[in-house]
């Protein structure tokens, strides 16, 4: 006879899971993270992973392994969205409490991945029916948000989420440009319906609507400006399991619109653009085979200016672009031994744009995985990818002044990519180490060479504002994660270069892309102190981004002229920021949790230079200066109340 035996162990608290090529972040991580102005945004914490560009304030783009923001596929349960950021770069359109996890791939992994050159970010909702009423409420100084989970029947449930901002109520004094207040509001609304009539069938309906509205004016200069943009998305999913196979179908509609308006005393300018997608996708997984088909109809209005007033500019309206994009893919997982597996795949795409052009391309892909030890593996990813959609604009900050246009008279862009990753666990999987190196060769890259005054003082022609060239990205990513214990988190370092070349233009030679940061160091830590207290901290340290320096100014006939140095030949100063967070639970009982979160953004109050600009004071005597521009607030405190049930 043996006595009772107790087996004790430390449960892994890791909110970061990884498989070769893909990282998955559990949304529960955001409960312990610093909440910037009362919000913890999932895209913001994806930037703390190595190889994902650490963005600064006002930069809403997401740059993965040196690629442009437009090279990424950002989606909800596989349905694409365009321009997923709100103004200032702090928040995406994703309400974290509506989703259960976020998947991130730094390179196109597998033949099933979309026709994009960069990474993939997919926000995923829960795939189980809610059995009881629940939800989350969060009230902060910038916005309030709520999520409600409703069980409708034993086999169906509904999840509703809403977020609305009132930023000008408390932050109007901080949101200023040249001492003039910026009026800004945004909102996000989500709906997810889940129905499981049988254990083998799952139906899902997803819908999203979001809006942004920005206004700013200055009576002394006689101008008034505004921007409006927003997304809409609706989709129907059906998943059926039979005989060890899974068959999934999706039909969807997604749309993005933006409007930019500038009114002055003698002239008015309006810029508008949009993109609408209607599509269908089917995927079949059977054993080691994965097969699929996708069909998408694109309707795109590129940047289309309208000018009224005393200044007359001659240009023709840019016609709406319509295209059909159809793809077939197949991949096979081949067991080449006890420790070596290979995933071989190909994706064939036929792209037809109106009557202007038709393109066909077949993109091969290869993934090799070698288990070097029970808790260690070595992975290789390589392949070719084409992308038929372009995005550009004169802001370079992820703002709605950027627009989309289709391949047609312009050839699709494409890239060869290769990466090698080594990952290992030790100390009973308490720690995880990941080392990755990558290289990408990009072709048919585009850069915008115009500005807002081109629409007023010259004849606008889209072809004349675009530069075409090529480039390459390469780098090394390191990540060390602690997965168990009271203190969990990770530290990461990334070295990366993103070089571009535009032959035959005034930009001679090879130069770094505007978003490039050569060195990046990130740290994320969460700590549980008893039942009520939890602490969180993030640290960001990164090299400055490139910019084109003004070397001399000239005053000629009362006009100010500038002489520039080498394109992107200079860099702003290093970026550094420490954020702290403390959460206190008032009560945790019977699944109910309420408390308060205190957060400090940029604790060290460092003045991080974001870009350089020319400043002219309005007070006499007027003075001119060329100096770095920093975020308006050095220290940003926040108090947030949360309630979960």
VEXTOR-167789 format. One record per residue: residue in one letter; z negated, y, x of N, C-alpha, C in turn. Coordinates in steps of 0.02 Angstrom, whole numbers, plus 50000, padded with zeros to 5 digits. Layout:
BEGIN
AZYXZYXZYX
...
//
This chain:
BEGIN
X500004994050042500005000050000500005006250044
X500445011150027500475017350065500195022950023
X499895027750056499655033650021500245038250002
X500095043249958500615048149941500855051750003
X501485053050005501785056450062502095063050039
X501945068350075502245074950061502755076550115
X503345078550093503865080750138503965088250130
X503855091950182503905099250179504495101650221
X504795106950198505355109950234505435117250215
X505835120750253505965127850239506635128450203
X506605131150143507215132050104507645137550134
X508275136250140508735141250167508805147050118
X508645153050141508705158950099509365162650112
X509815159450148510435162850166510845164550105
X511055170850102511505173150049512225173650074
X512325171250135512985171350165513185164150181
X513685161550147513935154850159514635155450188
X514805150550230515445150950265515755144150270
X516405143850259516835138150273517385140750319
X517755136450352518275138850398518755143750364
X518735150050387519185155150361518925159250303
X518375157050270518145160450209517395161550213
X517165167550195516445169150189516285170550116
X515715168150093515495169150024514825172550025
X514775178249992514155182149988513875181349918
X513255178749913512905178249849512685185149828
X512815187049766512655193749743511895195049739
X511485189749743510765190749744510535194249808
X510965194049860510805197649921510685205049908
X511065207949861511035215049849510375217249818
X509965212449792509315214249765508845216749820
X508985215049883508535216749937508835221749986
X509435224049972509775228550017509655235849999
X509735240450048509685247550033510195249549980
X509975253349930510395255449875510575262749884
X511195264049903511405270849916511445274549850
X511035279649843511005283549782510905279049721
X510505273749730510315269449675510785263649663
X511305262649704511785257349694511875253349758
X511875246749751512045242249806512735239349791
X513225241249830513915239449815514135233549857
X514445228449827514645222549865515165223949919
X515645228349906516145229849956515835233350017
X515315237250005514975240650060514655235650107
X514395230150081514065225250124514565220250153
X515155219750123515685215750155515905219050220
X515845225650225516025229150286515545227850343
X514985224650330514505223050382514645216350415
X515175212950393515385206850425515855208450482
X515855204550536516295206050593517025205250574
X517445209750599518155209650583518345213650523
X517845216050485517975220350427517785227450448
X518255232050443518165238850468517545242150439
X517115244850482516555248850460516805255750440
X516815257150376517065263550352516525268850355
X516745275050361516285280650359516315283850291
X515905288950280515915292550217516605295550206
X516815295950144517455298550122518035293750135
X517925288250170518455283350181518335277450135
X518745276750083518655271550033519055265350048
X519435265250102519855259450117519465253650145
X519775247750144519485241650172519975238850223
X519795239150286520245237050340519975230650372
X520365225250369520145218650391520585216550449
X520275214950506520625212850566521185217650584
X521045224150579521525229250601522065230950552
X522105227450495522635228750446522475234850404
X522995237750373522895243350328522555241050264
X522285245750228521945244250165522415240850115
X523045242850114523525240150066523745233050083
X523565230550141523755223750159523295218550128
X522745220650097522255215950070522395214549996
X522205208449975522215206649904521505207049879
X521375211749833520715212449803520775210549729
X520355205949706520465203049641519805201349606
X519865199849542519315197249500519535190449474
X519205185249497519395178349479520135177149491
X520385179849546521085178849565521575183749535
X521355188449493521805193349462521785199749503
X522355202249529522345207949575522165214549540
X521835218849578521705225849559521955230349615
X522145236449598522405241249647521925247149652
X521805249249714521365254949728520695254049693
X520255249949723519635247849690519045252149710
X519155257949737518595262049761518535268449720
X517915270549712517785277149685517785282149742
X517755288549724517765293849774517155293449819
X517205296149879516685296449930516635290049970
X516945284549948516925278349986516285274449980
X515785276849942515145273349935515205267349888
X515595267949835515585263049782516275260349767
X516305253849754516905250849728516855250749652
X517375248049620517365247549546516975241449522
X516665237749568516345231449550515595232549537
X515385231149477514675231249459514375224549481
X513945224649532513735218449565513395213649517
X513015216049469512645211549425513095207749377
X513725209749371514185206249327514465199949360
X514415199549427514725194149464514185189849497
X514365183749513513905179149546514005178749621
X514615179749645514755179149716515405182849733
X515495183949798516095187149823516365182949880
X517005180949876517335177249930517765181949971
X517735181050037518115185350082518455181150135
X519115181650140519505178450193519815183950235
X519745183550300519995188850344520745188250358
X521025182350349521735181250356521985177050298
X522635177250283522905172950230522785165550248
X522345162250211522155155350225522455150850171
X522925146650190523225142050143523835144950108
X524265140450085524875142550051524745145749984
X524145144549955523985147449890523825154849893
X523695157549952523515164649958524115169049940
X523955174949914524465179549888524915182149944
X525455185349924525935188149972525655194750000
X525165194150042524865199950076524765198250150
X524805203350193524745202350265524025202050288
X523565205050251522875205550273522425200350242
X521815202450228521315197950203521305197450127
X520805193850102520725192850030520005193950011
X519885197749958519225198749930519265197149856
X518875192049835518905189849765518195189949736
X518105194049684517465194249648517485188949594
X516965184649593516965178849549516365179149501
X516495177849438515965177549388515685170449384
X515115169749350514795163149344515245158349305
X515245152049325515665147049292515275142249248
X514665144149228514255140149182514075144449122
X514035141149064513875144649002513135146749003
X513005152948983512325155548980511955152148923
X511345149648937510965145948886510465150348850
X510285156148879509805160548845509975167748860
X509715172248818509845179348826509555181948892
X509955185748928509725188648991510125194749008
X509905198149062510265204049082509925207749138
X510235213249159509985217549213510095224749193
X509605228949208509645236149197509445239649260
X509825244649280509675248549340509795255849325
X509295259949339509325267149327509215270749393
X509715274649415509665278249477509845285549470
X509805289449524509925296649520510665298349513
X511125293749529511835295149524512145292049463
X511945285949447512235282349390511735277349364
X511875274849305511495269449275511975263949255
X511735257849261512155252149245511745246749211
X512085242749171511745237349134512225231549126
X511945225549127512315219349115511935215349063
X512285212849013511985208948960512345202248955
X511965196748957512235189948953512025186848886
X512515185548843512375183248775512615176148765
X512165171448747512395164848726512645165148654
X513285163548643513575163848577513485157248540
X513665151848571513545145148545513305140848603
X513225134448592513025129948645513565129448699
X514185131148681514735130248728515085136748747
X514825142348727515155148648743514635154148755
X514815158948796514375164648810514805170748827
X514495176548821514835182948832514415187048880
X514735190048930514405194548978514725201348974
X514325206548963514565213448958514205217649010
X514575222049042514285226549093514585233449085
X514175238449100514405245449097514035249449150
X514385254249179514095259049227514405265749215
X513985270849211514225277649202513845282249250
X514215286849281513925291249331513795298149302
X513275301249328513115308249312512945311749378
X513415311249425513295313449493513145320849498
X513445324949455513345332149460512655334349436
X512295329949401511645331749375511145333049431
X511165328949484510685329649539511015331349606
X511665329749613511985330449678512515335949680
X512505340449633513025345549631512985350249692
X512395351449718512325355849776512575352549840
X512615345949840512835342449901513585341049900
X513875340549840514595339249835514965345849834
X515055348649892515385355149897515925354849951
X516455358849939516975359949989517065367349996
X516925369950056516955377150068516535380950017
X515925378450006515425381649962515605381449889
X516115377749871516305377149801516145370049777
X515805369549719515575363149694516155358849671
X516075352349682516565347349658516265343949597
X516615344149542516385340949480516695333949476
X516265328949473516505322049479516125317449431
X516505312849400516205307949356516625301549360
X516295295849353516655289449352516275284549309
X516625279149289516325274049247516695267449255
X516325261849244516605255149248516345251049190
X516795246849161516605242649104516935235749112
X516525230549106516755223649115516585219449054
X517015214549041516895209548990517125202749016
X516705197649008516885190849027516645186048972
X517125182148946516965177248894517115170348922
X516625165748915516685158948942516595153948885
X517065149248881517055144248828517215137448858
X516775132548848516865125748873516845120848815
X517415119748781517425115348723517275108048740
X517475105948801517335099148824517115099648897
X516805094348923516605094448994517195095349042
X517805094049018518385094449062518795100749052
X518635104849003519025110748988518585117048991
X518855122249022518515128649025519015134149011
X518845138448963519235144348947518845150548968
X519205155448995518885161549019519325167549001
X518995172948978519335179348966518975184649007
X519345188349047519075193849087519425200249069
X519045205649067519335212249054518955217549094
X519305222549117518995228049154519345234649137
X518945239949132519205246649124518775251349165
X519095255749204518735260549245519095267249247
X518725272549258519015279349260518655283549311
X519025288249342518755293249387519065299949370
X518675305249375518915311949360518575316849407
X518985320349447518745325149496519055331949483
X518645337249484518895344049476518555348549528
X518955353149555518685357849604519125364049604
X518825369949608519195376149607518845381649646
X519215386849661518945392649697519305398849670
X518925402949634519225408949603519465413949655
X519105414449713519295419249763519975417649794
X520145411049798520795409049824521295407949767
X521075408349705521515407649648521815400749639
X521415395549650521695388849641521205384549601
X521485379549568521095374749531521435367949540
X521055362849560521335356349576520955350949538
X521285345349527520975339749493521335333249507
X520965327749504521235321049513520945316549459
X521375312349430521165307149382521495300649401
X521105295249401521385288749415520955283349383
X521235277349377520855272049346521245265549343
X520875260049332521155253349328521045250449258
X521505245949239521425241849179521645234849196
X521285229849170521445222949184521225218549126
X521635213649108521465208649058521785202049078
X521425196449070521685190049092521395184449049
X521785179049044521585172949008521665167049056
X521135163049064521135157449110520995150949071
X521315145549093521165138949066521155133949124
X520605130349129520535125149181520415118449147
X520815113449168520765106749139520715101649195
X520235097049188520125091749237520315085049207
X520695081149245520915074549221521045070049280
X520795063949277520945058849327520835061049398
X520315064849412520185067149479520595073249500
X520985075949455521395081849470521155087749428
X521325093849451521145100049416521775104249408
X521905106349346522485110449330522235117049301
X522455122549330522235129249310522835133549294
X522785137249239523305142049219522995148849206
X523355154149223523125161049213523705165249189
X523585169449141524055174649120523675181249121
X523985186549148523605192649160524045198849154
X523685204349145523985211049145523515215549185
X523785219249233523385223849273523775230249283
X523435235949283523765242449288523335247249326
X523655251849362523315257149398523725263549391
X523395269049374523725275449365523335280849402
X523695285849428523345291649457523745298049443
X523385303549441523675310149430523315315049476
X523715319149512523455324549554523745331049530
X523315336149521523535342649494523265348249538
X523705353149554523515358949593523825365049560
X523405369649537523635375849505523425381749547
X523915385949566523785392149601524065397949561
X523975403949587524185409849549524925409849534
X525335407749582526055408249573526415401549569
X526055396049575526385389649576525905384249551
X526185379149520525795373449496526145367049519
X525755362149539526015355749565525655350049530
X526035345049508525755338949480526075332949514
X525655328349539525895322149569525635316349526
X526075311749509525865306049470526195299749498
X525845294149491526115287749510525725282349474
X526015276349469525675270849436525995264249456
X525655258849440525925252049450525645247549395
X526095243849363525905239249309526155232249328
X525725227249319525905220349333525775216049271
X526245211649256526165206649205526345199949237
X525875195049237526005189149276525715182749247
X525935177249278525715170549261525625166549325
X525105162249326524995158049385524735151249363
X524975145949396524745139149383524585135749450
X524025132149452523805128649512523595121549494
X523795116849536523625109849526523335107149591
X522725104249587522415100949643522325093649626
X522655089249665522635082049652522555078549719
X521955076049732521835072749795521905077549853
X522355075849899522455080149957523015085149947
X523325085149888523875089749874523625095749834
X523925101549850523835107649810524525110449797
X524685111349733525325113949712525225119949666
X525705124449666525625130249622526265134249614
X526245138549563526805143049548526525149649523
X526865155049538526655161749517527265165949499
X527205169849447527745174249424527435180949404
X527665186349434527395193049421527965197949411
X527905201949359528375207449346528035214049364
X528315217549414528045223949437528445229749405
X528085234749382528385240949360528025246649396
X528385250249440528055254849485528385261749481
X527975266849475528205273749481527925276549546
X528335277349598528075280349661527895287549650
X527695290749703527485297749699528035302049668
X527875305149611528365308949573528095316049562
X528345321049598528075327849593528425331949539
X528045336449507528305341549462528035348249486
X528475353149497528275359649523528525365049476
X528085369749458528265375449417528035381749452
X528365387349440528135393749466528685397549501
X528475402549541528935407049573529295403849632
X529025398349658529355394949714529755389149686
X530395389149698530825383949671531005378949726
X530855372649714531035367249759531495362449722
X532035360449755532515356049723532385348849746
X532295344349697532225337249711532365333449647
X532515327249656532645322849600532035318549587
X531905317249523531345312949506531445305949534
X530915303149562530945296449589530985291549530
X531495287149527531565282649470531025277249472
X530865274649413530395269049408530705262849438
X530295259149476530535253049510530275246949472
X530725242349457530555236149422530765230249464
X530315225449470530455219749513530135213449485
X530435207749500530165201249482529995197449546
X529375195149552529145191449610528935184549588
X529295179449610529145172549591529015168349654
X528495164149651528305160149710528145153049690
X528295148449736528095141449731527755139549797
X527215135749792526875133849854526645126549850
X526555123549908526305116649914525935116049980
X525375112449979524995111150040524705104050037
X524625101150096524375094350100523845094050155
X523275090850139522745090050188522805083150219
X522905082950283523045076850319522465075150365
X522155069350353521615066950396521925063650457
X521885066950514522205064450575521725060250617
X521145059050592520645055150628519965056150595
X519455053650626518785054250598518535061450602
X518765065150651518495071850661519025077450655
X519655075650650520175080650648520555080350582
X520615086150549520995086750487521485092550494
X522045091950458522555097150459522755098950388
X522865105350376523095107750311523785111050324
X524305107850299524985110250308525245112950242
X525545118750243525785121650181526365126350191
X526715127850136527255132650137527275136150069
X527435142550071527495146650010528185149850009
X528575148249959529255151049952529255156349897
X529555162149912529545167749865530245170649858
X530435171949796531055175449780530865182149749
X531085187549780530915194349757531555197949738
X531595199949674532195203349648532005210249623
X532285215349653532145222349635532745225449601
X532705226349535533245229449496533915226449517
X534395230849531535035228449556535125230349630
X534575232749661534645235349729534615229949782
X534205224849773534125219849826533765213649799
X533895208049832533535201849820533355198849887
X532725196949894532475194149957532175187349945
X532295182749992531985176149990531645174850057
X531025172350054530685170550116530225164550104
X530185160350153529745154450152529235155250208
X528595155550189528055156950236527665150550250
X527715147850311527325141950328526615143750349
X526165138950343525475139850364525175133350390
X524725133950438524405128150468523665129650481
X523245124850462522525125150477522315118550508
X522015118850567521735112950600520985113750606
X520615108450591519885108650596519645102450633
X519275103750688519015098450730518255098750728
X517935093350706517205092850706516975090850776
X516765095750815516565094450884515875091250888
X515465091950836514795089150832514605088850759
X514055085450742513865085150671513775091950638
X513555096950676513435103650649513855108950684
X514445107150707514875111950742515605110050729
X516025115150727516735114050714517155119350748
X517785117550762518265122150791518875122350745
X519085128450724519625129150675520175133550703
X520795131850685521385135650704521775137350641
X521955143750632522375145950576522975149550605
X523565147850580524175151150603524685151050547
X525125156050546525635156150494526025162650493
X526455163150443526875168950431526765171250359
X526725177850349526635180650282527095186550272
X527375187050211527775192750189527395196550135
X527525203050131527235207250078527785211850052
X527895211749986528445215449956528235222249928
X527595223849930527345230249905527085234449963
X527195240949959526965245650009526505250749976
X526035253350016525615258949994525575264050049
X525645270350032525595275650081525395282050045
X525335287550082525135293950054524855298450108
X524725304750091524515309550141523765310150149
X523365306150114522645306950121522345302450174
X522585296050179522325291050226521585289750216
X521315291150156520605290150142520495285650082
X521005282150060520925277850001520865281749937
X521085288049936521055292149877521675291049834
X521675293449771522245292249727522865296249745
X522845300349797523455303549820523905298549857
X523655292549870524075287249896524425283649839
X525015280849852525415277949799525755271649824
X525995267549775526325261249790527075262049779
X527475258049816528185257549803528425250649824
X529005248749800529245241849806529775241249861
X529805235249889530365233549933530995233449892
X531535235349922532185235749888532685238049939
X532775244749942533175247349997532775247150062
X532115245950057531695244650115531545237150118
X531615234150177531485227050184530735225650177
X530545219750152529825218050147529505217950216
X528875219650218528505219150281528265212050291
X528175210050354527935203250367527535203250431
X527165197750441526715197250499526625189950518
X526615188750584526395182350612525655183050629
X525265178050612524545178450626524285171850653
X523775172350695523445166450723522725168150737
X522265163550724521565164650738521235157950756
X520735158250798520335152450818519605154150807
X519235149650774518535150850758518115144850776
X517545146250808517055141050824516405142750787
X516125137950750515505139050712515035133250725
X514395134850733513895129650748513225131550717
X512855126350694512165127150670511695123650719
X511075126150721510565122750759509875124450732
X509365121050760508675121750736508625120250662
X508875114250642508865112050572509215117150527
X509785119450552510205124350517509855130850501
X509355132550542509025139050535509485144650560
X509875143250611510315148250641511045145950637
X511475150750632512195149350632512545154450677
X512995151750721513375155950766514115155050752
X514475160650748515195160550737515535165050788
X516055162250820516465165950868517185165350847
X517525170850840518215170850816518645175650857
X519255173550871519745178050902520395177650861
X520765183250857521355183550814521895187850846
X522505186750823523075190750844523565191050786
X523825197050772524325198050719524885202450746
X525495200450730526085204350747526405206650682
X526455213250671526675216150608527355219450616
X527785218750564528455221650564528575225450499
X529035230350502529215234550445528605238250418
X528215241050463527635245050442527845252150424
X527455255250381527645261850355527075266750366
X527255272950380526765278350387527045284550354
X526625288250319526825294250283526805300250330
X527345304150332527405309650379527455316350343
X527165316850284527195323050246526505325550229
X526485331150193525855333950168525985337150101
X525455339750071525505342350003525955348449997
X526055352150053526465358150050527215356550049
X527395350350065528095348450063528385349049992
X527965348049942528215348349873528335355549849
X528005360249882528045367249859528555371149899
X528575370149965528985374450008529615370950035
X529745364850014530345361450037530585356749983
X531175353949993531465349149946531185342249962
X530855339349913530515332949923531015327149921
X530965322749971531365316649973530925311250003
X530785305949964530345300749987530585297650052
X531245296550058531515293450118531375297650180
X531355304250172531245308650230530515309050251
X530065306650210529355307150227529065300650255
X529485295350259529235288850281529465287250352
X529015284750392529165282250459529115274650458
X529575271350492529595264050492529525261550563
X529105256350571529005253750638528675246950637
X528285245550687527955239050695527295240050730
X526925234550737526285235150770525985228350784
X525385228450811525025222250825524275223650823
X523895218550802523165218750800522895212850840
X522345213850874522005208350907521275210150915
X520855204950923520145206250931519725199950934
X519075201050942518575195750946517995197550901
X517755192750861517195193750815516635188850832
X516015191450834515425187350846514935188450789
X514615183050766514105183450713513555178450726
X512935180750725512345176550731511915177650669
X511775172350632511415172850569510775168750571
X510235171450544509615167850533509575166350458
X509515159950441509605157750372508965155650338
X508415154850374507795152450344507205156850365
X506655156450326506055160150341506005166550301
X505455170050312505355176450277505865181650298
X506045181550361506535186350387507215182850393
X507705185350357508385182650361508875188350370
X509485186550389509995191650399510475189650454
X510855194550479511325193050532511455199250574
X511695198050635511945203250679512655201350699
X513085206350707513785204950723514055210250769
X514545208150808514905212750852515645211150846
X516055216450845516775215650840517115220250889
X517595217450925518045221350967518745220550939
X519075226050924519735225550893520185231450909
X520825229850916521335235050926521865234350872
X522105240150849522645240450799523145245650823
X523695243350853524175247750884524815248050842
X525125253950841525735255050802526265258450846
X526895257250827527455260250864528015261850814
X528265268050815528795270250769529375272950811
X529825268550833530385270750876530835275650839
X531125280350878531605285050850531295290750811
X530635291550815530295297050780529965301550831
X529655306850806529315311450852528675308550879
X528455302850851527865299450877528095294350930
X528115296450991528375292251044527825287551070
X528055281951097527595277251128527205273151077
X526695269651101526245265551060525575268951055
X525295269450995524675272950986524235269250935
X523585270450935523135266950888523225269250817
X523125264650769523125266450699522545271050683
X522615275050631522105280150616521435277150597
X521405270850574520775267850553520445263750609
X520745263350667520505258850720519815260850746
X519365255950750518725256750785518695251050836
X518685252750900518725247650952518105243350954
X517515246350950516885242650953516495243850889
X516195238350864515765238850805515165234150813
X514585236750796513975232550796513635233650728
X513495228250693513165228550628512565223850627
X512055225850591511455221650583511215222150510
X511035216550481510775216050413510145211950414
X509605214350383508975210750383508635211450315
X508355205950290507935206050230507295202350246
X506745204750218506085201850232505675201850168
X505395195950151504955195350093504235195750116
X503845200450087503135201250102502745199650039
X502545193350034502175191249975502635190849914
X502335191049855502715190349794503025196949770
X502755202549791502975208849762503415213049808
X503285213049872503645217449917504235213849949
X504785217249955505365214949995505665221050030
X505845219950093506125225250134506835223650154
X507245228750162507935227850184508135233350231
X508595231750277508825236650325509535234850346
X509935239950359510595239050387510695244250442
X511035242150496511185246750551511925246050567
X512255251750578512965252050594513045256350656
X513395253650705513585257450764514305255950781
X514725261050786515445259850795515765265450834
X516315263750867516715268750902517035273550852
X517195279450876517525284250833518255282550820
X518515284950764519215283750746519675288750781
X520315287050790520785291550824520975297550780
X521175302950812521455308650777521915312450825
X522345316650797522805320650837522495327550849
X522365329050911521995335150929522455341150931
X522215346750905522565353150911522375356150978
X522875357351020522745360051087522765367651090
X523215370751051523275378051052523475380550983
X523265386750967523465390250907523875396450926
X524375398150885524775404050895524805407950830
X524805414450834524885418850776525555422350784
X526035420750740526715423450744526915426050676
X527035432550672527245435750609526755434250554
X526115434750570525565433650523525525426450499
X525855421850535525815414750518525455411050574
X525005406650556524625402850605524995396350621
X525155395350685525505389450708525055385450755
X525125378850754524705374550795525135370250840
X524895369350901525225364750948524775358750958
X525035352750941524635346650942524745342851006
X524235338951024524285334451081524585327851060
X524505322651101524785316051085524515313551018
X524955310250979524765307850913524215302650920
X523655303750884523065299450887522835298250958
X522915303351000522725302751070522005304451084
X521625306851034520925308451043520515304550992
X519855304451002519405300950956518805305350939
X518585304650876517965307950857517385304250889
X516795307150886516215304150918516005297550885
X515565294050918515335287550894514975288250827
X515065283150784514735283050719514115278650723
X513545281250698512925277350697512515279050635
X512225273750604511835274950543511335269250532
X510735271150512510205266350495509985267750423
X510005262550382509785262950312509185258350302
X508685260750265508085256850251507965256450176
X507645250950155507525249850084506875246050075
X506505247750023505885244150005505875243349929
X505765237149907505735235649835505055232849818
X504775235149763504125232749739504195230349668
X504025223949656504055221049590503405222449553
X503465225849495502875226949454502625220349425
X503085216349401502895210049369503485205149371
X503335199049388503825193649386503515188049345
X503755187249284503435182549238503935180149187
X503965173549179504395170349129505125172849134
X505365173249197506055175349208506165182749203
X505645186549192505725193849188505475197049253
X505855201949275505695205349338505845212749331
X505375216849350505475224049349505155227049411
X505415232649432505135235749491505495242149508
X505355244549568505635250749592505885249749663
X506445252949677506745252549744506775259449775
X506535259949836506565266149875507035265149933
X507525269549940508035268749992508135275350029
X508285274650093508455280450135509115278950170
X509605283150157510265282550188510285287150248
X510455284450306510495288250368509815290850388
X509355286250402508655288050417508615292550479
X509035291350529509005295250590509315302250582
X509605303550523509905310050507510435312050558
X510815307250580511345308550629511945311950595
X512205317050627512805320450603513415316750629
X513655311950591514225308050613514865311950601
X515265313150653515905316650643516405312050608
X516715314450556517185310450517517905312150535
X518075318450541518735320550562518685327850583
X519225330650612519235337650632519645341650582
X519445347950574519815352250528519765359450551
X520235363450527520255370550542519855374250489
X519385378350510518945382050463519045389550475
X519105393250421519145400550423518625403250375
X518155407150401517625409950360517895415450315
X517595416050256517815421150208517445427750219
X516865427450250516475433550261516775437650318
X516825444350310517095448450364516595448950421
X516835449350483517545448350501517715440950498
X518315439150475518495432050471518535428850539
X518285422750543518305419050606518625412250595
X518945409850648519295403550644518965398650692
X518895392450669518605387250712518925380550699
X518955376450751519225369650747518665365050769
X518355361850721517745358050736517715351750694
X517285347050714517225340750675516895342050608
X517105338350559516825338750492516385332650481
X515765333750457515285328550445515115328050371
X514805322550353514585321650284514095327150266
X514105329350203513735335250183512975334350189
X512725328250186511995327050184511795322850244
X511295324950281511055321050337510645315150315
X510165316250271509725310950245509805310650170
X509925304650144510045303850073509525299050044
X508985301650015508485297349984508685295349914
X508405289849890508565287449823507985283449795
X507865284249730507365280349693507725276949635
X507625270449628507985266649578507515261949542
X507545262049475507145257349435507595251749411
X507345245449416507735239749395507315235249350
X507665231849306507335227249259507805221449245
X507565215349255507965209349243507585204849195
X507955201649151507635197149103508095191249088
//
